[in-house]
Amino acid sequence: MNQTYFITGISTEVGKTVVAAIITEALQADYWKPIQAGELDNSDTHKVQRLVSNPESKFHPSAHDLVTPMSPHGAAKIDGVAISAKKIKRPKTGNNLVIEGAGGLLVPLNDTETIADLIQKEDRVIVVSRHYLGSINHTLLTVEALKSRKLKTFGILFSGAENPSTESIIAKMTNVPILGRIEEEPYFDTNVVKEYANNLFPVLSPKDEK
């Protein structure tokens, strides 16, 4: 049974795009970024495409390509468009699908909806957490917000240098599986992504939920 993996982060610039590329490579999945705000010439879809080397993955166009690099609700207003979570349709595919959100879980799409409204109950949500002052709080709040919406956190993936104390308390307080860590690499290319993908595959392999 094919699965959808929704990649969200505890904030912006925590490594979601690299994680999305690694998971896409690991599962030879399709990739989709529903909303791209800014960097249209070098979008997250472009970045993931450059990092993924398997021949099976397809890269689906975003539902909204917004010019200004800011929160989707604000960028959409500048562009004169309206975003509605209900009107954003997922690409049709017979493959596993990796969806990358924008910023954190509660980034607004409009006056009433957030990125969380793009997540479906059956999705495997992966939270990307990066260590900084306040990151424990942001990670716990993200997991709590998912739980309050009856969305399941499939796992937490740490990005950057190890911090055992932080990781330990997050694991204990969330009771969510820790999938691993993406180290602070000097660079990411197809070979580095493939190596991480091979290591992560055993915890990602799409089996039916028990």
Protein Blocks (a to p, Z undefined) as FASTA:
>chain_A
ZZddddddfbehiopmmmmmmmmmmnopacddfbagejkllcfklmmmmmpcbfkbccdd
dfbdcfbdcdfklmmmmnopacdfklmccdddfbdcddddehjfklcfblmbcfklmpcf
klccdddddddehjlmmmmmmmmmmmmnopacfbacdedjddfklmmmmmmmnopacfbd
cdddfbdcfklmmmmmmmmmmmmoccddZZ
